[in-house]
Amino acid sequence: MMKRLITVAAAVFALGLLASIGAQEGHPLKGSWLGEWSGNTVHGDNILLILDWDGKAITGMINPGTDNMPLKSASLDPNGWVVKIQADGKDKDGSTVSYVIEGKIENLELPNRSINGTWSSNKGRGAFTASRQ
């Protein structure tokens, strides 16, 4: 009887462990992302992305605070986990700077996943990397 009880308890524990490993934690882009877009002379090298998923669309903000840039559009292609983000910012003289960030999600299965790729605008281009916090 005791052997059977231990076997059942071990099976329940194993199933619980498997369920927690395979559990979804929500949309892969949702959350705060901290990184850098190398060589960005307009908005500096550091970047903060706040991304959300409302069940239909990816929304959010780039560099909330002094350089607020609401996302114009954002997409995630699950074939290869390719991310594309577009936003408009302002240069110091007030002119519009249109940004396009393209990258791939790395380490998708981990909570601290990252996006690696490139950014481009009418003012320059460079490498882009950000990790979810």
N, CA, C and O atoms as a GROMACS GRO file, in nm:
protein
  532
    1MET      N    1   0.083  -0.119   0.000
    1MET     CA    2   0.000   0.000   0.000
    1MET      C    3   0.088   0.126   0.000
    1MET      O    4   0.062   0.219  -0.076
    2MET      N    5   0.190   0.129   0.084
    2MET     CA    6   0.280   0.244   0.092
    2MET      C    7   0.354   0.264  -0.040
    2MET      O    8   0.373   0.377  -0.084
    3LYS      N    9   0.395   0.154  -0.103
    3LYS     CA   10   0.465   0.162  -0.231
    3LYS      C   11   0.374   0.225  -0.337
    3LYS      O   12   0.419   0.308  -0.417
    4ARG      N   13   0.247   0.186  -0.338
    4ARG     CA   14   0.150   0.240  -0.433
    4ARG      C   15   0.130   0.390  -0.409
    4ARG      O   16   0.121   0.467  -0.504
    5LEU      N   17   0.122   0.431  -0.282
    5LEU     CA   18   0.104   0.571  -0.246
    5LEU      C   19   0.223   0.655  -0.292
    5LEU      O   20   0.205   0.765  -0.343
    6ILE      N   21   0.344   0.604  -0.273
    6ILE     CA   22   0.465   0.675  -0.316
    6ILE      C   23   0.468   0.686  -0.469
    6ILE      O   24   0.506   0.791  -0.521
    7THR      N   25   0.429   0.582  -0.539
    7THR     CA   26   0.426   0.584  -0.685
    7THR      C   27   0.326   0.688  -0.736
    7THR      O   28   0.357   0.764  -0.828
    8VAL      N   29   0.208   0.694  -0.677
    8VAL     CA   30   0.107   0.792  -0.716
    8VAL      C   31   0.155   0.935  -0.687
    8VAL      O   32   0.137   1.024  -0.769
    9ALA      N   33   0.216   0.954  -0.571
    9ALA     CA   34   0.268   1.087  -0.535
    9ALA      C   35   0.377   1.131  -0.632
    9ALA      O   36   0.380   1.247  -0.673
   10ALA      N   37   0.465   1.039  -0.670
   10ALA     CA   38   0.572   1.071  -0.765
   10ALA      C   39   0.513   1.105  -0.902
   10ALA      O   40   0.561   1.197  -0.969
   11ALA      N   41   0.411   1.034  -0.943
   11ALA     CA   42   0.346   1.061  -1.072
   11ALA      C   43   0.279   1.198  -1.072
   11ALA      O   44   0.289   1.272  -1.170
   12VAL      N   45   0.211   1.232  -0.964
   12VAL     CA   46   0.146   1.362  -0.953
   12VAL      C   47   0.250   1.474  -0.955
   12VAL      O   48   0.231   1.576  -1.022
   13PHE      N   49   0.360   1.455  -0.883
   13PHE     CA   50   0.468   1.554  -0.882
   13PHE      C   51   0.526   1.572  -1.022
   13PHE      O   52   0.548   1.684  -1.065
   14ALA      N   53   0.551   1.462  -1.093
   14ALA     CA   54   0.608   1.467  -1.228
   14ALA      C   55   0.513   1.539  -1.325
   14ALA      O   56   0.557   1.619  -1.408
   15LEU      N   57   0.385   1.511  -1.315
   15LEU     CA   58   0.288   1.578  -1.402
   15LEU      C   59   0.282   1.728  -1.372
   15LEU      O   60   0.273   1.809  -1.464
   16GLY      N   61   0.287   1.763  -1.246
   16GLY     CA   62   0.288   1.905  -1.209
   16GLY      C   63   0.412   1.976  -1.261
   16GLY      O   64   0.403   2.089  -1.309
   17LEU      N   65   0.525   1.910  -1.252
   17LEU     CA   66   0.650   1.967  -1.303
   17LEU      C   67   0.644   1.986  -1.454
   17LEU      O   68   0.683   2.091  -1.504
   18LEU      N   69   0.595   1.886  -1.526
   18LEU     CA   70   0.582   1.898  -1.671
   18LEU      C   71   0.485   2.009  -1.710
   18LEU      O   72   0.509   2.081  -1.806
   19ALA      N   73   0.376   2.022  -1.636
   19ALA     CA   74   0.279   2.128  -1.666
   19ALA      C   75   0.339   2.265  -1.645
   19ALA      O   76   0.314   2.356  -1.724
   20SER      N   77   0.418   2.281  -1.539
   20SER     CA   78   0.477   2.413  -1.514
   20SER      C   79   0.584   2.446  -1.617
   20SER      O   80   0.600   2.563  -1.652
   21ILE      N   81   0.659   2.347  -1.665
   21ILE     CA   82   0.761   2.371  -1.767
   21ILE      C   83   0.695   2.411  -1.898
   21ILE      O   84   0.743   2.502  -1.966
   22GLY      N   85   0.586   2.346  -1.934
   22GLY     CA   86   0.521   2.373  -2.061
   22GLY      C   87   0.421   2.485  -2.057
   22GLY      O   88   0.360   2.516  -2.159
   23ALA      N   89   0.400   2.548  -1.942
   23ALA     CA   90   0.298   2.652  -1.930
   23ALA      C   91   0.336   2.776  -2.009
   23ALA      O   92   0.453   2.814  -2.014
   24GLN      N   93   0.237   2.838  -2.071
   24GLN     CA   94   0.257   2.962  -2.145
   24GLN      C   95   0.256   3.079  -2.048
   24GLN      O   96   0.180   3.078  -1.951
   25GLU      N   97   0.338   3.177  -2.073
   25GLU     CA   98   0.338   3.294  -1.985
   25GLU      C   99   0.282   3.417  -2.055
   25GLU      O  100   0.297   3.529  -2.007
   26GLY      N  101   0.218   3.397  -2.168
   26GLY     CA  102   0.158   3.509  -2.240
   26GLY      C  103   0.229   3.535  -2.371
   26GLY      O  104   0.313   3.456  -2.414
   27HIS      N  105   0.194   3.646  -2.433
   27HIS     CA  106   0.251   3.684  -2.562
   27HIS      C  107   0.402   3.701  -2.549
   27HIS      O  108   0.448   3.760  -2.452
   28PRO      N  109   0.479   3.650  -2.646
   28PRO     CA  110   0.626   3.654  -2.635
   28PRO      C  111   0.688   3.794  -2.630
   28PRO      O  112   0.801   3.809  -2.584
   29LEU      N  113   0.617   3.896  -2.677
   29LEU     CA  114   0.673   4.031  -2.676
   29LEU      C  115   0.630   4.114  -2.555
   29LEU      O  116   0.688   4.219  -2.529
   30LYS      N  117   0.531   4.068  -2.483
   30LYS     CA  118   0.476   4.147  -2.372
   30LYS      C  119   0.579   4.167  -2.263
   30LYS      O  120   0.645   4.073  -2.220
   31GLY      N  121   0.593   4.294  -2.218
   31GLY     CA  122   0.683   4.323  -2.108
   31GLY      C  123   0.774   4.441  -2.136
   31GLY      O  124   0.758   4.512  -2.236
   32SER      N  125   0.870   4.460  -2.047
   32SER     CA  126   0.970   4.567  -2.060
   32SER      C  127   1.096   4.508  -2.118
   32SER      O  128   1.142   4.401  -2.076
   33TRP      N  129   1.153   4.578  -2.215
   33TRP     CA  130   1.274   4.533  -2.284
   33TRP      C  131   1.378   4.643  -2.274
   33TRP      O  132   1.349   4.760  -2.304
   34LEU      N  133   1.498   4.608  -2.233
   34LEU     CA  134   1.606   4.703  -2.217
   34LEU      C  135   1.723   4.662  -2.305
   34LEU      O  136   1.762   4.545  -2.307
   35GLY      N  137   1.779   4.759  -2.378
   35GLY     CA  138   1.891   4.725  -2.465
   35GLY      C  139   1.955   4.847  -2.526
   35GLY      O  140   1.955   4.956  -2.468
   36GLU      N  141   2.010   4.826  -2.646
   36GLU     CA  142   2.071   4.939  -2.715
   36GLU      C  143   2.051   4.928  -2.866
   36GLU      O  144   2.046   4.820  -2.923
   37TRP      N  145   2.041   5.045  -2.926
   37TRP     CA  146   2.041   5.055  -3.072
   37TRP      C  147   2.165   5.135  -3.108
   37TRP      O  148   2.165   5.258  -3.107
   38SER      N  149   2.270   5.062  -3.138
   38SER     CA  150   2.404   5.117  -3.156
   38SER      C  151   2.408   5.226  -3.261
   38SER      O  152   2.351   5.214  -3.370
   39GLY      N  153   2.476   5.335  -3.226
   39GLY     CA  154   2.499   5.444  -3.321
   39GLY      C  155   2.382   5.538  -3.343
   39GLY      O  156   2.384   5.614  -3.440
   40ASN      N  157   2.281   5.535  -3.258
   40ASN     CA  158   2.167   5.625  -3.276
   40ASN      C  159   2.205   5.763  -3.221
   40ASN      O  160   2.202   5.785  -3.100
   41THR      N  161   2.239   5.854  -3.311
   41THR     CA  162   2.283   5.987  -3.270
   41THR      C  163   2.168   6.078  -3.227
   41THR      O  164   2.190   6.179  -3.160
   42VAL      N  165   2.045   6.042  -3.265
   42VAL     CA  166   1.929   6.125  -3.229
   42VAL      C  167   1.880   6.094  -3.088
   42VAL      O  168   1.858   6.185  -3.009
   43HIS      N  169   1.862   5.966  -3.056
   43HIS     CA  170   1.803   5.926  -2.929
   43HIS      C  171   1.899   5.850  -2.838
   43HIS      O  172   1.855   5.794  -2.738
   44GLY      N  173   2.028   5.848  -2.870
   44GLY     CA  174   2.126   5.780  -2.786
   44GLY      C  175   2.128   5.630  -2.808
   44GLY      O  176   2.042   5.575  -2.878
   45ASP      N  177   2.226   5.565  -2.749
   45ASP     CA  178   2.243   5.421  -2.770
   45ASP      C  179   2.148   5.334  -2.689
   45ASP      O  180   2.114   5.224  -2.732
   46ASN      N  181   2.104   5.380  -2.572
   46ASN     CA  182   2.018   5.298  -2.486
   46ASN      C  183   1.873   5.306  -2.530
   46ASN      O  184   1.826   5.411  -2.575
   47ILE      N  185   1.803   5.193  -2.517
   47ILE     CA  186   1.662   5.189  -2.556
   47ILE      C  187   1.582   5.114  -2.450
   47ILE      O  188   1.629   5.017  -2.391
   48LEU      N  189   1.461   5.160  -2.430
   48LEU     CA  190   1.365   5.093  -2.343
   48LEU      C  191   1.237   5.076  -2.423
   48LEU      O  192   1.182   5.174  -2.473
   49LEU      N  193   1.190   4.954  -2.434
   49LEU     CA  194   1.063   4.923  -2.500
   49LEU      C  195   0.965   4.874  -2.395
   49LEU      O  196   0.999   4.788  -2.313
   50ILE      N  197   0.845   4.927  -2.397
   50ILE     CA  198   0.735   4.876  -2.314
   50ILE      C  199   0.633   4.823  -2.413
   50ILE      O  200   0.570   4.901  -2.486
   51LEU      N  201   0.615   4.691  -2.416
   51LEU     CA  202   0.527   4.629  -2.515
   51LEU      C  203   0.412   4.558  -2.446
   51LEU      O  204   0.428   4.503  -2.336
   52ASP      N  205   0.297   4.560  -2.511
   52ASP     CA  206   0.177   4.496  -2.457
   52ASP      C  207   0.104   4.425  -2.570
   52ASP      O  208   0.126   4.453  -2.688
   53TRP      N  209   0.019   4.333  -2.533
   53TRP     CA  210  -0.063   4.257  -2.627
   53TRP      C  211  -0.204   4.260  -2.574
   53TRP      O  212  -0.230   4.214  -2.462
   54ASP      N  213  -0.298   4.314  -2.653
   54ASP     CA  214  -0.437   4.325  -2.607
   54ASP      C  215  -0.525   4.212  -2.658
   54ASP      O  216  -0.648   4.217  -2.646
   55GLY      N  217  -0.464   4.109  -2.714
   55GLY     CA  218  -0.539   3.998  -2.771
   55GLY      C  219  -0.554   4.010  -2.921
   55GLY      O  220  -0.589   3.913  -2.988
   56LYS      N  221  -0.528   4.128  -2.974
   56LYS     CA  222  -0.540   4.151  -3.119
   56LYS      C  223  -0.417   4.220  -3.177
   56LYS      O  224  -0.376   4.190  -3.289
   57ALA      N  225  -0.358   4.311  -3.101
   57ALA     CA  226  -0.248   4.392  -3.155
   57ALA      C  227  -0.138   4.412  -3.051
   57ALA      O  228  -0.163   4.410  -2.930
   58ILE      N  229  -0.016   4.431  -3.101
   58ILE     CA  230   0.097   4.467  -3.017
   58ILE      C  231   0.099   4.619  -3.008
   58ILE      O  232   0.102   4.688  -3.110
   59THR      N  233   0.098   4.670  -2.887
   59THR     CA  234   0.102   4.815  -2.866
   59THR      C  235   0.218   4.847  -2.774
   59THR      O  236   0.278   4.757  -2.715
   60GLY      N  237   0.250   4.975  -2.761
   60GLY     CA  238   0.354   5.009  -2.667
   60GLY      C  239   0.422   5.140  -2.695
   60GLY      O  240   0.371   5.225  -2.768
   61MET      N  241   0.539   5.155  -2.634
   61MET     CA  242   0.612   5.280  -2.635
   61MET      C  243   0.760   5.251  -2.639
   61MET      O  244   0.808   5.155  -2.578
   62ILE      N  245   0.834   5.335  -2.712
   62ILE     CA  246   0.979   5.331  -2.712
   62ILE      C  247   1.027   5.449  -2.627
   62ILE      O  248   0.977   5.560  -2.642
   63ASN      N  249   1.123   5.423  -2.539
   63ASN     CA  250   1.182   5.524  -2.451
   63ASN      C  251   1.079   5.614  -2.384
   63ASN      O  252   1.081   5.736  -2.403
   64PRO      N  253   0.989   5.554  -2.304
   64PRO     CA  254   0.893   5.640  -2.234
   64PRO      C  255   0.966   5.739  -2.144
   64PRO      O  256   1.068   5.706  -2.083
   65GLY      N  257   0.914   5.857  -2.135
   65GLY     CA  258   0.978   5.964  -2.058
   65GLY      C  259   1.005   6.082  -2.149
   65GLY      O  260   0.912   6.141  -2.204
   66THR      N  261   1.131   6.115  -2.164
   66THR     CA  262   1.165   6.234  -2.244
   66THR      C  263   1.156   6.211  -2.394
   66THR      O  264   1.132   6.306  -2.469
   67ASP      N  265   1.176   6.089  -2.441
   67ASP     CA  266   1.174   6.060  -2.585
   67ASP      C  267   1.055   5.974  -2.625
   67ASP      O  268   1.069   5.889  -2.713
   68ASN      N  269   0.939   5.994  -2.565
   68ASN     CA  270   0.821   5.913  -2.595
   68ASN      C  271   0.801   5.892  -2.744
   68ASN      O  272   0.791   5.988  -2.820
   69MET      N  273   0.795   5.765  -2.784
   69MET     CA  274   0.763   5.730  -2.921
   69MET      C  275   0.660   5.618  -2.920
   69MET      O  276   0.697   5.501  -2.904
   70PRO      N  277   0.532   5.650  -2.935
   70PRO     CA  278   0.431   5.544  -2.941
   70PRO      C  279   0.455   5.459  -3.065
   70PRO      O  280   0.495   5.510  -3.169
   71LEU      N  281   0.430   5.328  -3.053
   71LEU     CA  282   0.446   5.242  -3.169
   71LEU      C  283   0.342   5.278  -3.274
   71LEU      O  284   0.224   5.295  -3.244
   72LYS      N  285   0.388   5.290  -3.396
   72LYS     CA  286   0.298   5.311  -3.510
   72LYS      C  287   0.242   5.176  -3.554
   72LYS      O  288   0.124   5.164  -3.586
   73SER      N  289   0.330   5.076  -3.555
   73SER     CA  290   0.288   4.939  -3.585
   73SER      C  291   0.391   4.843  -3.529
   73SER      O  292   0.508   4.879  -3.509
   74ALA      N  293   0.348   4.722  -3.505
   74ALA     CA  294   0.437   4.616  -3.457
   74ALA      C  295   0.378   4.483  -3.501
   74ALA      O  296   0.257   4.463  -3.499
   75SER      N  297   0.468   4.392  -3.539
   75SER     CA  298   0.421   4.260  -3.581
   75SER      C  299   0.520   4.154  -3.534
   75SER      O  300   0.638   4.181  -3.511
   76LEU      N  301   0.469   4.033  -3.521
   76LEU     CA  302   0.550   3.918  -3.485
   76LEU      C  303   0.510   3.803  -3.575
   76LEU      O  304   0.395   3.759  -3.573
   77ASP      N  305   0.605   3.754  -3.654
   77ASP     CA  306   0.581   3.639  -3.741
   77ASP      C  307   0.634   3.516  -3.670
   77ASP      O  308   0.755   3.503  -3.650
   78PRO      N  309   0.545   3.423  -3.630
   78PRO     CA  310   0.590   3.306  -3.557
   78PRO      C  311   0.680   3.213  -3.640
   78PRO      O  312   0.750   3.129  -3.584
   79ASN      N  313   0.680   3.228  -3.771
   79ASN     CA  314   0.773   3.153  -3.855
   79ASN      C  315   0.909   3.220  -3.846
   79ASN      O  316   0.937   3.314  -3.920
   80GLY      N  317   0.993   3.173  -3.756
   80GLY     CA  318   1.123   3.231  -3.733
   80GLY      C  319   1.124   3.335  -3.622
   80GLY      O  320   1.231   3.387  -3.589
   81TRP      N  321   1.007   3.367  -3.563
   81TRP     CA  322   0.993   3.463  -3.454
   81TRP      C  323   1.056   3.597  -3.490
   81TRP      O  324   1.136   3.653  -3.416
   82VAL      N  325   1.017   3.647  -3.606
   82VAL     CA  326   1.067   3.774  -3.659
   82VAL      C  327   0.977   3.888  -3.611
   82VAL      O  328   0.855   3.883  -3.624
   83VAL      N  329   1.041   3.991  -3.555
   83VAL     CA  330   0.972   4.107  -3.499
   83VAL      C  331   0.998   4.227  -3.590
   83VAL      O  332   1.109   4.248  -3.637
   84LYS      N  333   0.893   4.306  -3.613
   84LYS     CA  334   0.909   4.433  -3.685
   84LYS      C  335   0.831   4.540  -3.609
   84LYS      O  336   0.712   4.525  -3.581
   85ILE      N  337   0.901   4.648  -3.574
   85ILE     CA  338   0.842   4.757  -3.497
   85ILE      C  339   0.867   4.887  -3.571
   85ILE      O  340   0.979   4.913  -3.616
   86GLN      N  341   0.763   4.970  -3.584
   86GLN     CA  342   0.777   5.101  -3.647
   86GLN      C  343   0.726   5.208  -3.552
   86GLN      O  344   0.623   5.191  -3.486
   87ALA      N  345   0.800   5.320  -3.546
   87ALA     CA  346   0.761   5.432  -3.460
   87ALA      C  347   0.821   5.560  -3.516
   87ALA      O  348   0.923   5.558  -3.585
   88ASP      N  349   0.757   5.672  -3.485
   88ASP     CA  350   0.807   5.803  -3.524
   88ASP      C  351   0.849   5.879  -3.400
   88ASP      O  352   0.776   5.885  -3.301
   89GLY      N  353   0.968   5.937  -3.407
   89GLY     CA  354   1.019   6.022  -3.300
   89GLY      C  355   1.047   6.160  -3.354
   89GLY      O  356   1.022   6.189  -3.472
   90LYS      N  357   1.098   6.244  -3.270
   90LYS     CA  358   1.132   6.382  -3.309
   90LYS      C  359   1.281   6.405  -3.290
   90LYS      O  360   1.340   6.363  -3.190
   91ASP      N  361   1.342   6.473  -3.387
   91ASP     CA  362   1.479   6.517  -3.377
   91ASP      C  363   1.483   6.641  -3.288
   91ASP      O  364   1.378   6.696  -3.254
   92LYS      N  365   1.602   6.686  -3.248
   92LYS     CA  366   1.613   6.804  -3.163
   92LYS      C  367   1.555   6.928  -3.228
   92LYS      O  368   1.511   7.020  -3.158
   93ASP      N  369   1.556   6.932  -3.362
   93ASP     CA  370   1.498   7.047  -3.431
   93ASP      C  371   1.348   7.032  -3.455
   93ASP      O  372   1.286   7.119  -3.516
   94GLY      N  373   1.291   6.921  -3.408
   94GLY     CA  374   1.146   6.900  -3.420
   94GLY      C  375   1.105   6.821  -3.543
   94GLY      O  376   0.987   6.790  -3.558
   95SER      N  377   1.198   6.788  -3.630
   95SER     CA  378   1.162   6.711  -3.749
   95SER      C  379   1.138   6.564  -3.713
   95SER      O  380   1.194   6.513  -3.616
   96THR      N  381   1.054   6.498  -3.792
   96THR     CA  382   1.017   6.359  -3.766
   96THR      C  383   1.129   6.264  -3.806
   96THR      O  384   1.190   6.278  -3.912
   97VAL      N  385   1.155   6.168  -3.719
   97VAL     CA  386   1.249   6.060  -3.747
   97VAL      C  387   1.168   5.930  -3.742
   97VAL      O  388   1.116   5.893  -3.637
   98SER      N  389   1.159   5.862  -3.856
   98SER     CA  390   1.082   5.737  -3.864
   98SER      C  391   1.175   5.617  -3.845
   98SER      O  392   1.270   5.599  -3.920
   99TYR      N  393   1.146   5.537  -3.743
   99TYR     CA  394   1.228   5.422  -3.710
   99TYR      C  395   1.162   5.292  -3.752
   99TYR      O  396   1.040   5.277  -3.745
  100VAL      N  397   1.244   5.198  -3.797
  100VAL     CA  398   1.203   5.060  -3.823
  100VAL      C  399   1.303   4.970  -3.752
  100VAL      O  400   1.423   4.975  -3.779
  101ILE      N  401   1.252   4.887  -3.663
  101ILE     CA  402   1.333   4.789  -3.591
  101ILE      C  403   1.292   4.652  -3.642
  101ILE      O  404   1.174   4.618  -3.642
  102GLU      N  405   1.389   4.574  -3.686
  102GLU     CA  406   1.363   4.438  -3.732
  102GLU      C  407   1.460   4.345  -3.663
  102GLU      O  408   1.580   4.372  -3.657
  103GLY      N  409   1.408   4.235  -3.610
  103GLY     CA  410   1.495   4.141  -3.542
  103GLY      C  411   1.426   4.008  -3.521
  103GLY      O  412   1.313   3.986  -3.564
  104LYS      N  413   1.497   3.921  -3.455
  104LYS     CA  414   1.448   3.787  -3.428
  104LYS      C  415   1.454   3.764  -3.277
  104LYS      O  416   1.550   3.803  -3.211
  105ILE      N  417   1.350   3.700  -3.224
  105ILE     CA  418   1.350   3.666  -3.082
  105ILE      C  419   1.442   3.546  -3.061
  105ILE      O  420   1.427   3.442  -3.126
  106GLU      N  421   1.537   3.562  -2.970
  106GLU     CA  422   1.629   3.454  -2.932
  106GLU      C  423   1.589   3.404  -2.794
  106GLU      O  424   1.537   3.480  -2.712
  107ASN      N  425   1.614   3.278  -2.767
  107ASN     CA  426   1.582   3.216  -2.638
  107ASN      C  427   1.435   3.234  -2.602
  107ASN      O  428   1.402   3.272  -2.490
  108LEU      N  429   1.349   3.207  -2.696
  108LEU     CA  430   1.205   3.227  -2.679
  108LEU      C  431   1.152   3.156  -2.555
  108LEU      O  432   1.060   3.206  -2.489
  109GLU      N  433   1.207   3.042  -2.523
  109GLU     CA  434   1.155   2.962  -2.412
  109GLU      C  435   1.196   3.015  -2.275
  109GLU      O  436   1.146   2.967  -2.173
  110LEU      N  437   1.285   3.114  -2.271
  110LEU     CA  438   1.332   3.168  -2.144
  110LEU      C  439   1.264   3.300  -2.109
  110LEU      O  440   1.228   3.376  -2.200
  111PRO      N  441   1.244   3.329  -1.981
  111PRO     CA  442   1.182   3.456  -1.942
  111PRO      C  443   1.265   3.577  -1.984
  111PRO      O  444   1.209   3.682  -2.013
  112ASN      N  445   1.397   3.564  -1.987
  112ASN     CA  446   1.482   3.677  -2.025
  112ASN      C  447   1.524   3.667  -2.172
  112ASN      O  448   1.641   3.684  -2.206
  113ARG      N  449   1.426   3.641  -2.258
  113ARG     CA  450   1.451   3.631  -2.402
  113ARG      C  451   1.500   3.764  -2.456
  113ARG      O  452   1.491   3.866  -2.389
  114SER      N  453   1.553   3.762  -2.578
  114SER     CA  454   1.605   3.885  -2.636
  114SER      C  455   1.562   3.898  -2.782
  114SER      O  456   1.526   3.801  -2.847
  115ILE      N  457   1.568   4.022  -2.830
  115ILE     CA  458   1.546   4.052  -2.972
  115ILE      C  459   1.679   4.104  -3.025
  115ILE      O  460   1.737   4.196  -2.968
  116ASN      N  461   1.727   4.045  -3.133
  116ASN     CA  462   1.852   4.087  -3.195
  116ASN      C  463   1.827   4.114  -3.342
  116ASN      O  464   1.764   4.034  -3.412
  117GLY      N  465   1.878   4.228  -3.390
  117GLY     CA  466   1.858   4.263  -3.530
  117GLY      C  467   1.916   4.398  -3.563
  117GLY      O  468   2.027   4.431  -3.522
  118THR      N  469   1.840   4.476  -3.638
  118THR     CA  470   1.886   4.608  -3.683
  118THR      C  471   1.777   4.712  -3.664
  118THR      O  472   1.659   4.679  -3.653
  119TRP      N  473   1.818   4.836  -3.660
  119TRP     CA  474   1.726   4.949  -3.663
  119TRP      C  475   1.769   5.038  -3.779
  119TRP      O  476   1.886   5.041  -3.816
  120SER      N  477   1.673   5.109  -3.835
  120SER     CA  478   1.705   5.205  -3.940
  120SER      C  479   1.608   5.322  -3.931
  120SER      O  480   1.496   5.309  -3.881
  121SER      N  481   1.654   5.436  -3.979
  121SER     CA  482   1.571   5.556  -3.984
  121SER      C  483   1.624   5.644  -4.096
  121SER      O  484   1.724   5.611  -4.160
  122ASN      N  485   1.557   5.756  -4.117
  122ASN     CA  486   1.605   5.853  -4.215
  122ASN      C  487   1.730   5.926  -4.164
  122ASN      O  488   1.786   6.008  -4.237
  123LYS      N  489   1.774   5.898  -4.040
  123LYS     CA  490   1.892   5.962  -3.981
  123LYS      C  491   2.007   5.865  -3.959
  123LYS      O  492   2.115   5.907  -3.917
  124GLY      N  493   1.988   5.735  -3.987
  124GLY     CA  494   2.096   5.639  -3.969
  124GLY      C  495   2.045   5.498  -3.955
  124GLY      O  496   1.927   5.470  -3.974
  125ARG      N  497   2.137   5.409  -3.922
  125ARG     CA  498   2.104   5.268  -3.901
  125ARG      C  499   2.210   5.204  -3.814
  125ARG      O  500   2.318   5.259  -3.797
  126GLY      N  501   2.179   5.088  -3.758
  126GLY     CA  502   2.276   5.020  -3.675
  126GLY      C  503   2.223   4.889  -3.618
  126GLY      O  504   2.114   4.845  -3.654
  127ALA      N  505   2.300   4.829  -3.532
  127ALA     CA  506   2.262   4.704  -3.466
  127ALA      C  507   2.162   4.733  -3.355
  127ALA      O  508   2.164   4.840  -3.294
  128PHE      N  509   2.075   4.636  -3.330
  128PHE     CA  510   1.973   4.649  -3.227
  128PHE      C  511   1.973   4.522  -3.142
  128PHE      O  512   1.976   4.411  -3.195
  129THR      N  513   1.970   4.538  -3.011
  129THR     CA  514   1.953   4.425  -2.921
  129THR      C  515   1.879   4.474  -2.796
  129THR      O  516   1.907   4.582  -2.744
  130ALA      N  517   1.785   4.392  -2.750
  130ALA     CA  518   1.711   4.424  -2.627
  130ALA      C  519   1.672   4.293  -2.559
  130ALA      O  520   1.637   4.195  -2.625
  131SER      N  521   1.678   4.293  -2.427
  131SER     CA  522   1.642   4.175  -2.348
  131SER      C  523   1.522   4.207  -2.260
  131SER      O  524   1.512   4.317  -2.205
  132ARG      N  525   1.433   4.111  -2.248
  132ARG     CA  526   1.315   4.132  -2.165
  132ARG      C  527   1.355   4.129  -2.019
  132ARG      O  528   1.433   4.044  -1.977
  133GLN      N  529   1.301   4.221  -1.943
  133GLN     CA  530   1.335   4.234  -1.801
  133GLN      C  531   1.235   4.160  -1.715
  133GLN      O  532   1.248   4.159  -1.593
   0.00000   0.00000   0.00000
